[in-house]
């Protein structure tokens, strides 16, 4: 009897996901094969996961058609390139999350995708399901360790919940690895199927600071209520939190609207990027409910990252790269 009570009590404890962190990078697709020299900087950063991200394209927010795995797409976004990328990552003991995504013409936000009629919804759902099932098969064939069923699609998720339940069940019939879905930071409480997945995926572009260059203490203070809310969400569903995307631009006021990707000239600020990134890492990476995350973003040809990335999200050849390297090394 005592043994049974002890077993029950032990099962009541919150799960600890701290054993091995996902030190991940969002790997930008290339127009050519990935070679061993492209992998070395990833290993030197102590990254142990990458997300491979083939895109499907829509012309507008209410377009029923998805274009994907097209011969005119870059090699790294086609099935053959995805498989080659995964193979070389696995050969270097780097795990993979396969994360098919949507890009809308003009750069419109995917969270606003919505069809005008029921028949349009049905057609779009068929096309989306076909894309996801295709890549789920690829994930299984390549033994990818994780598969992401969608990214920042909250209107689609909230308006068509039955579709998503059916899709998750269908994916599970052909893919045996871990599943997640990547929701935008401000909609993570509106996803009805977290309990059906292995991770609660968060694209973690939370507003942190309105300062041009914040200090580390203020960044960590801003993260405290966010961290507490994430902990509550994790406990509610008994699932770990995964940052399916996180990162900051090396630009003035980078913590004000971290999701902002509009191209601007100048305003380069590597210090702000570094401080914001360190604040995030020091606030959540060691939490028992936190699984890790994927930095947005990493370009394959490390030695040719150019000036055009000077105030963009990449940390390559910037102050933040060394901070990330130091922190990832602590959680290998």
VOPAGU-2260 file (C-alpha; in pm, 1 decimal, decimal comma):
REM VOPAGU-2260
SITE   aa  ch    i         X         Y         Z
SITE  UNK   A    0       0,0       0,0       0,0
SITE  UNK   A    1     281,8     241,1      88,0
SITE  UNK   A    2     452,0     155,9    -240,5
SITE  UNK   A    3     134,4     239,1    -434,6
SITE  UNK   A    4      95,5     573,7    -254,8
SITE  UNK   A    5     459,7     655,0    -318,5
SITE  UNK   A    6     417,5     571,9    -687,1
SITE  UNK   A    7     106,8     790,5    -714,3
SITE  UNK   A    8     278,3    1081,3    -542,4
SITE  UNK   A    9     582,9    1051,8    -765,6
SITE  UNK   A   10     356,0    1074,2   -1069,4
SITE  UNK   A   11     207,6    1397,0    -932,5
SITE  UNK   A   12     540,2    1576,4    -952,9
SITE  UNK   A   13     584,3    1818,5   -1244,0
SITE  UNK   A   14     782,4    1665,2   -1527,2
SITE  UNK   A   15    1144,7    1770,7   -1559,5
SITE  UNK   A   16    1252,7    1834,0   -1915,3
SITE  UNK   A   17    1595,9    1959,7   -1814,4
SITE  UNK   A   18    1793,8    1643,9   -1896,1
SITE  UNK   A   19    1899,0    1750,9   -2245,6
SITE  UNK   A   20    1821,5    2083,7   -2407,3
SITE  UNK   A   21    1745,4    2141,0   -2771,9
SITE  UNK   A   22    2020,5    2384,9   -2871,5
SITE  UNK   A   23    1874,3    2452,7   -3211,9
SITE  UNK   A   24    1921,6    2663,9   -3523,5
SITE  UNK   A   25    1666,1    2749,2   -3792,0
SITE  UNK   A   26    1857,5    2637,8   -4099,9
SITE  UNK   A   27    1786,2    2851,2   -4406,5
SITE  UNK   A   28    1743,7    2650,2   -4727,1
SITE  UNK   A   29    2021,4    2668,1   -4984,3
SITE  UNK   A   30    2012,4    2659,0   -5364,0
SITE  UNK   A   31    2280,8    2389,3   -5361,5
SITE  UNK   A   32    2380,2    2078,0   -5168,5
SITE  UNK   A   33    2504,7    2113,2   -4812,2
SITE  UNK   A   34    2864,2    2003,8   -4761,6
SITE  UNK   A   35    3073,7    1913,8   -4460,6
SITE  UNK   A   36    3237,2    2256,7   -4442,0
SITE  UNK   A   37    2890,1    2406,0   -4390,8
SITE  UNK   A   38    2834,6    2185,1   -4086,5
SITE  UNK   A   39    3154,6    2268,7   -3898,9
SITE  UNK   A   40    3038,6    2612,9   -3774,0
SITE  UNK   A   41    2715,3    2455,2   -3645,7
SITE  UNK   A   42    2906,4    2194,4   -3445,6
SITE  UNK   A   43    3150,2    2456,1   -3316,2
SITE  UNK   A   44    2851,9    2655,2   -3186,8
SITE  UNK   A   45    2749,6    2348,3   -2981,8
SITE  UNK   A   46    2416,0    2334,0   -3162,3
SITE  UNK   A   47    2268,7    1983,7   -3145,4
SITE  UNK   A   48    1948,4    2036,4   -3347,1
SITE  UNK   A   49    1844,4    2221,1   -3662,5
SITE  UNK   A   50    1504,7    2288,1   -3812,1
SITE  UNK   A   51    1483,9    2216,5   -4185,0
SITE  UNK   A   52    1219,2    2444,0   -4338,0
SITE  UNK   A   53    1075,4    2370,4   -4683,8
SITE  UNK   A   54     823,4    2635,9   -4785,4
SITE  UNK   A   55     490,0    2621,4   -4959,9
SITE  UNK   A   56     375,6    2941,0   -5130,2
SITE  UNK   A   57      34,3    3111,7   -5151,0
SITE  UNK   A   58     -45,9    3415,5   -5362,4
SITE  UNK   A   59    -280,4    3569,5   -5104,2
SITE  UNK   A   60    -437,2    3509,7   -4763,7
SITE  UNK   A   61    -746,5    3351,7   -4920,6
SITE  UNK   A   62    -574,9    3155,6   -5197,0
SITE  UNK   A   63    -680,0    2790,2   -5194,5
SITE  UNK   A   64    -368,5    2673,1   -5375,5
SITE  UNK   A   65     -33,9    2583,6   -5217,2
SITE  UNK   A   66     276,3    2556,3   -5434,8
SITE  UNK   A   67     548,1    2335,2   -5286,0
SITE  UNK   A   68     821,8    2091,4   -5388,0
SITE  UNK   A   69     832,0    2272,4   -5720,2
SITE  UNK   A   70    1124,5    2228,4   -5963,8
SITE  UNK   A   71    1180,2    2606,7   -5963,4
SITE  UNK   A   72    1221,1    2622,4   -5585,0
SITE  UNK   A   73    1565,9    2619,3   -5429,6
SITE  UNK   A   74    1724,9    2278,5   -5388,7
SITE  UNK   A   75    1694,6    2293,7   -5009,3
SITE  UNK   A   76    1317,3    2345,3   -5032,8
SITE  UNK   A   77    1254,8    2047,0   -5258,9
SITE  UNK   A   78    1219,0    1689,8   -5135,1
SITE  UNK   A   79    1558,1    1585,4   -5270,2
SITE  UNK   A   80    1730,3    1876,1   -5096,3
SITE  UNK   A   81    1543,1    1824,8   -4770,5
SITE  UNK   A   82    1655,2    1461,5   -4761,8
SITE  UNK   A   83    2015,1    1553,2   -4840,6
SITE  UNK   A   84    2018,2    1821,0   -4568,1
SITE  UNK   A   85    1877,5    1580,6   -4310,1
SITE  UNK   A   86    2122,8    1307,0   -4404,0
SITE  UNK   A   87    2429,8    1524,9   -4357,9
SITE  UNK   A   88    2295,8    1662,0   -4028,7
SITE  UNK   A   89    2241,6    1309,0   -3898,1
SITE  UNK   A   90    2588,5    1206,6   -4015,2
SITE  UNK   A   91    2719,7    1478,5   -3783,7
SITE  UNK   A   92    2503,5    1375,7   -3485,9
SITE  UNK   A   93    2275,7    1677,5   -3528,4
SITE  UNK   A   94    1906,3    1606,7   -3475,9
SITE  UNK   A   95    1638,2    1746,5   -3702,7
SITE  UNK   A   96    1296,8    1905,6   -3673,8
SITE  UNK   A   97    1131,5    1907,2   -4016,4
SITE  UNK   A   98     919,2    2221,8   -4025,7
SITE  UNK   A   99     725,9    2286,9   -4349,3
SITE  UNK   A  100     595,4    2643,9   -4358,4
SITE  UNK   A  101     388,8    2880,1   -4571,3
SITE  UNK   A  102     501,7    3204,1   -4735,5
SITE  UNK   A  103     236,1    3440,4   -4869,2
SITE  UNK   A  104     296,8    3673,5   -5159,6
SITE  UNK   A  105     372,3    4024,3   -5036,3
SITE  UNK   A  106     483,4    3891,3   -4697,7
SITE  UNK   A  107     135,6    3887,5   -4537,8
SITE  UNK   A  108     116,2    3723,1   -4196,0
SITE  UNK   A  109      13,5    3357,2   -4210,2
SITE  UNK   A  110    -191,2    3394,2   -3892,2
SITE  UNK   A  111    -453,3    3576,0   -4099,7
SITE  UNK   A  112    -508,8    3302,8   -4358,5
SITE  UNK   A  113    -884,5    3261,8   -4400,2
SITE  UNK   A  114   -1106,1    3134,2   -4679,9
SITE  UNK   A  115   -1423,5    3306,5   -4799,9
SITE  UNK   A  116   -1650,9    3003,4   -4836,8
SITE  UNK   A  117   -1688,5    2654,0   -4698,2
SITE  UNK   A  118   -1591,9    2503,6   -5032,7
SITE  UNK   A  119   -1278,4    2717,6   -5036,7
SITE  UNK   A  120   -1191,8    2598,1   -4686,8
SITE  UNK   A  121   -1233,4    2236,0   -4793,5
SITE  UNK   A  122   -1009,4    2286,2   -5096,5
SITE  UNK   A  123    -743,5    2463,3   -4892,7
SITE  UNK   A  124    -755,4    2199,7   -4618,3
SITE  UNK   A  125    -704,1    1928,0   -4878,2
SITE  UNK   A  126    -401,5    2107,9   -5020,3
SITE  UNK   A  127    -254,6    2181,6   -4678,2
SITE  UNK   A  128    -308,3    1824,0   -4561,6
SITE  UNK   A  129    -141,6    1689,6   -4877,5
SITE  UNK   A  130     164,4    1906,3   -4810,9
SITE  UNK   A  131     191,8    1811,6   -4444,8
SITE  UNK   A  132     141,0    1440,9   -4510,7
SITE  UNK   A  133     406,5    1447,2   -4782,7
SITE  UNK   A  134     662,2    1596,0   -4546,2
SITE  UNK   A  135     550,0    1370,2   -4260,8
SITE  UNK   A  136     643,7    1076,0   -4484,8
SITE  UNK   A  137     979,5    1237,1   -4553,1
SITE  UNK   A  138    1029,0    1287,3   -4178,7
SITE  UNK   A  139     961,0     918,6   -4119,5
SITE  UNK   A  140    1179,0     799,7   -4407,5
SITE  UNK   A  141    1470,9    1012,1   -4287,0
SITE  UNK   A  142    1407,4     932,0   -3919,4
SITE  UNK   A  143    1381,8    1302,1   -3837,9
SITE  UNK   A  144    1348,4    1331,9   -3462,9
SITE  UNK   A  145    1066,5    1588,8   -3469,6
SITE  UNK   A  146     799,2    1711,0   -3708,6
SITE  UNK   A  147     616,5    2044,8   -3693,5
SITE  UNK   A  148     263,1    2035,5   -3836,7
SITE  UNK   A  149     226,5    2410,8   -3892,3
SITE  UNK   A  150     361,0    2756,6   -3815,8
SITE  UNK   A  151     168,3    3066,0   -3701,0
SITE  UNK   A  152    -173,7    2970,2   -3839,2
SITE  UNK   A  153    -401,5    3081,6   -3558,8
SITE  UNK   A  154    -703,5    3188,2   -3764,0
SITE  UNK   A  155    -688,9    2854,7   -3946,0
SITE  UNK   A  156    -650,0    2674,2   -3614,3
SITE  UNK   A  157    -927,5    2859,2   -3431,4
SITE  UNK   A  158   -1181,6    2845,4   -3717,0
SITE  UNK   A  159   -1120,8    2484,3   -3822,5
SITE  UNK   A  160   -1039,2    2281,0   -3507,3
SITE  UNK   A  161   -1184,8    1953,3   -3641,1
SITE  UNK   A  162    -948,7    1963,7   -3937,6
SITE  UNK   A  163    -649,5    1986,2   -3706,7
SITE  UNK   A  164    -759,3    1695,8   -3489,9
SITE  UNK   A  165    -800,2    1484,9   -3802,4
SITE  UNK   A  166    -465,0    1598,4   -3939,6
SITE  UNK   A  167    -279,0    1513,6   -3618,7
SITE  UNK   A  168    -432,7    1166,2   -3613,2
SITE  UNK   A  169    -339,0    1112,9   -3978,0
SITE  UNK   A  170      20,6    1226,2   -3924,0
SITE  UNK   A  171      56,1     984,5   -3633,9
SITE  UNK   A  172     -32,5     693,2   -3862,3
SITE  UNK   A  173     276,5     749,4   -4078,2
SITE  UNK   A  174     522,2     934,5   -3853,7
SITE  UNK   A  175     659,3     782,7   -3534,0
SITE  UNK   A  176     868,2    1071,9   -3400,0
SITE  UNK   A  177     783,2    1369,7   -3182,9
SITE  UNK   A  178     527,0    1629,6   -3289,8
SITE  UNK   A  179     485,3    2000,2   -3231,8
SITE  UNK   A  180     308,6    2302,3   -3376,4
SITE  UNK   A  181     465,3    2651,4   -3384,2
SITE  UNK   A  182     227,6    2921,9   -3265,4
SITE  UNK   A  183     293,2    3293,1   -3251,7
SITE  UNK   A  184     381,0    3421,7   -2904,4
SITE  UNK   A  185      51,2    3607,7   -2854,5
SITE  UNK   A  186    -179,9    3317,1   -2948,2
SITE  UNK   A  187     -34,0    3025,6   -2755,2
SITE  UNK   A  188    -334,4    3012,4   -2520,2
SITE  UNK   A  189    -570,9    2968,4   -2816,2
SITE  UNK   A  190    -448,5    2632,1   -2945,9
SITE  UNK   A  191    -694,0    2350,4   -2865,5
SITE  UNK   A  192    -468,7    2053,8   -2943,1
SITE  UNK   A  193    -152,9    2104,5   -2732,0
SITE  UNK   A  194    -228,2    1791,5   -2533,2
SITE  UNK   A  195    -219,9    1584,7   -2854,0
SITE  UNK   A  196     140,1    1687,5   -2930,2
SITE  UNK   A  197     475,1    1627,8   -2762,9
SITE  UNK   A  198     579,4    1992,4   -2731,5
SITE  UNK   A  199     407,2    2327,7   -2699,1
SITE  UNK   A  200     576,2    2519,7   -2980,2
SITE  UNK   A  201     619,6    2893,6   -2928,9
SITE  UNK   A  202     759,6    3143,4   -3176,5
SITE  UNK   A  203     899,5    3355,2   -2896,5
SITE  UNK   A  204     895,7    3712,0   -3025,8
SITE  UNK   A  205     761,1    3857,4   -2702,0
SITE  UNK   A  206     798,2    4237,1   -2663,3
SITE  UNK   A  207    1077,4    4284,0   -2411,7
SITE  UNK   A  208    1203,7    4642,5   -2410,0
SITE  UNK   A  209    1138,4    4982,4   -2567,1
SITE  UNK   A  210    1496,8    5088,0   -2509,0
SITE  UNK   A  211    1738,1    5143,8   -2794,2
SITE  UNK   A  212    1992,9    4929,0   -2609,6
SITE  UNK   A  213    1846,2    4769,8   -2295,2
SITE  UNK   A  214    2056,2    4647,2   -2005,9
SITE  UNK   A  215    2064,7    4281,6   -1909,2
SITE  UNK   A  216    1885,4    4322,2   -1575,3
SITE  UNK   A  217    1587,4    4497,3   -1735,6
SITE  UNK   A  218    1562,2    4225,2   -1999,6
SITE  UNK   A  219    1560,6    3951,3   -1738,2
SITE  UNK   A  220    1299,8    4141,5   -1536,9
SITE  UNK   A  221    1077,4    4163,2   -1845,2
SITE  UNK   A  222    1109,3    3788,3   -1893,6
SITE  UNK   A  223     989,8    3700,3   -1542,2
SITE  UNK   A  224     611,2    3721,7   -1602,9
SITE  UNK   A  225     650,7    3565,0   -1948,0
SITE  UNK   A  226     842,3    3275,7   -1796,5
SITE  UNK   A  227     578,3    3226,6   -1528,5
SITE  UNK   A  228     297,9    3217,3   -1787,8
SITE  UNK   A  229     490,6    2963,3   -1994,3
SITE  UNK   A  230     539,5    2748,2   -1687,6
SITE  UNK   A  231     164,3    2757,8   -1618,1
SITE  UNK   A  232      87,1    2661,3   -1978,4
SITE  UNK   A  233     332,1    2372,9   -1960,0
SITE  UNK   A  234     177,7    2242,8   -1637,8
SITE  UNK   A  235    -176,5    2280,0   -1773,4
SITE  UNK   A  236    -106,7    2043,0   -2061,0
SITE  UNK   A  237     176,7    1839,8   -1905,4
SITE  UNK   A  238     395,1    1923,6   -2204,8
SITE  UNK   A  239     731,3    2100,2   -2227,5
SITE  UNK   A  240     765,4    2442,4   -2387,1
SITE  UNK   A  241     975,1    2453,8   -2704,2
SITE  UNK   A  242    1078,3    2778,7   -2869,0
SITE  UNK   A  243    1021,0    2674,4   -3229,8
SITE  UNK   A  244    1169,1    3014,1   -3316,9
SITE  UNK   A  245    1348,5    3275,5   -3109,6
SITE  UNK   A  246    1589,0    3557,1   -3183,4
SITE  UNK   A  247    1649,1    3929,5   -3219,7
SITE  UNK   A  248    1779,5    4154,6   -3490,1
SITE  UNK   A  249    2107,3    4340,8   -3448,3
SITE  UNK   A  250    1930,3    4674,6   -3471,5
SITE  UNK   A  251    1826,0    4964,3   -3248,6
SITE  UNK   A  252    1511,5    4891,2   -3041,0
SITE  UNK   A  253    1531,9    4520,9   -3128,4
SITE  UNK   A  254    1333,8    4422,9   -2819,0
SITE  UNK   A  255    1034,1    4646,6   -2891,0
SITE  UNK   A  256     877,5    4441,5   -3170,0
SITE  UNK   A  257    1110,5    4143,6   -3213,6
SITE  UNK   A  258     894,6    3999,8   -3493,4
SITE  UNK   A  259     951,4    4302,0   -3716,6
SITE  UNK   A  260    1146,4    4195,1   -4026,0
SITE  UNK   A  261    1103,0    4506,8   -4239,1
SITE  UNK   A  262    1419,8    4601,9   -4419,7
SITE  UNK   A  263    1574,4    4929,8   -4307,8
SITE  UNK   A  264    1911,7    5089,6   -4370,3
SITE  UNK   A  265    2158,4    5142,7   -4087,9
SITE  UNK   A  266    2067,1    5136,0   -3717,4
SITE  UNK   A  267    2299,2    4837,4   -3670,8
SITE  UNK   A  268    2327,1    4745,8   -3303,4
SITE  UNK   A  269    2505,8    4420,8   -3219,7
SITE  UNK   A  270    2511,1    4504,8   -2849,9
SITE  UNK   A  271    2131,0    4520,0   -2826,5
SITE  UNK   A  272    2098,6    4184,7   -3003,5
SITE  UNK   A  273    2355,0    4028,0   -2772,9
SITE  UNK   A  274    2196,1    4159,6   -2452,1
SITE  UNK   A  275    1845,1    4056,5   -2554,7
SITE  UNK   A  276    1960,9    3708,7   -2651,9
SITE  UNK   A  277    2155,5    3662,0   -2328,3
SITE  UNK   A  278    1853,6    3778,0   -2129,8
SITE  UNK   A  279    1633,8    3517,7   -2296,7
SITE  UNK   A  280    1886,2    3238,7   -2248,4
SITE  UNK   A  281    1946,2    3322,8   -1883,3
SITE  UNK   A  282    1572,2    3351,4   -1813,0
SITE  UNK   A  283    1438,1    3023,9   -1953,3
SITE  UNK   A  284    1704,3    2781,8   -2074,8
SITE  UNK   A  285    1764,4    2619,5   -1737,1
SITE  UNK   A  286    1396,3    2588,8   -1642,8
SITE  UNK   A  287    1272,9    2230,4   -1589,8
SITE  UNK   A  288     961,0    2290,1   -1803,5
SITE  UNK   A  289    1164,2    2425,1   -2095,4
SITE  UNK   A  290    1287,5    2192,2   -2372,5
SITE  UNK   A  291    1503,8    2437,1   -2567,2
SITE  UNK   A  292    1461,3    2616,4   -2896,4
SITE  UNK   A  293    1568,0    2707,4   -3248,9
SITE  UNK   A  294    1747,2    3035,5   -3311,3
SITE  UNK   A  295    1611,9    3235,6   -3605,0
SITE  UNK   A  296    1809,5    3207,1   -3830,4
SITE  UNK   A  297    2128,8    3040,5   -3961,0
SITE  UNK   A  298    2272,4    3057,2   -4314,1
SITE  UNK   A  299    2458,2    2755,9   -4450,1
SITE  UNK   A  300    2759,9    2937,1   -4594,9
SITE  UNK   A  301    2893,3    3078,2   -4269,4
SITE  UNK   A  302    3199,6    3245,2   -4416,8
SITE  UNK   A  303    2999,8    3433,5   -4678,9
SITE  UNK   A  304    2734,1    3596,9   -4460,8
SITE  UNK   A  305    2749,5    3948,1   -4597,3
SITE  UNK   A  306    2686,2    4306,2   -4496,7
SITE  UNK   A  307    2322,4    4271,4   -4600,7
SITE  UNK   A  308    2271,0    4081,4   -4274,6
SITE  UNK   A  309    2426,6    4358,9   -4065,2
SITE  UNK   A  310    2100,8    4454,1   -3888,7
SITE  UNK   A  311    1909,0    4131,6   -3953,2
SITE  UNK   A  312    1835,8    3826,0   -3735,7
SITE  UNK   A  313    2151,8    3630,6   -3809,8
SITE  UNK   A  314    2406,1    3616,4   -3525,3
SITE  UNK   A  315    2683,2    3494,5   -3755,6
SITE  UNK   A  316    3008,4    3690,0   -3707,7
SITE  UNK   A  317    2840,4    3912,4   -3446,8
SITE  UNK   A  318    2878,3    3952,1   -3070,0
SITE  UNK   A  319    2573,2    3732,7   -3006,7
SITE  UNK   A  320    2733,4    3434,2   -3179,3
SITE  UNK   A  321    2991,9    3401,9   -2904,7
SITE  UNK   A  322    2730,2    3441,2   -2630,9
SITE  UNK   A  323    2517,2    3170,1   -2789,0
SITE  UNK   A  324    2818,6    2943,3   -2826,0
SITE  UNK   A  325    2907,6    2982,7   -2457,8
SITE  UNK   A  326    2553,2    2915,0   -2342,3
SITE  UNK   A  327    2485,8    2623,1   -2574,0
SITE  UNK   A  328    2808,2    2462,3   -2450,5
SITE  UNK   A  329    2663,5    2456,2   -2098,1
SITE  UNK   A  330    2355,2    2260,4   -2209,1
SITE  UNK   A  331    2489,7    2007,1   -2459,4
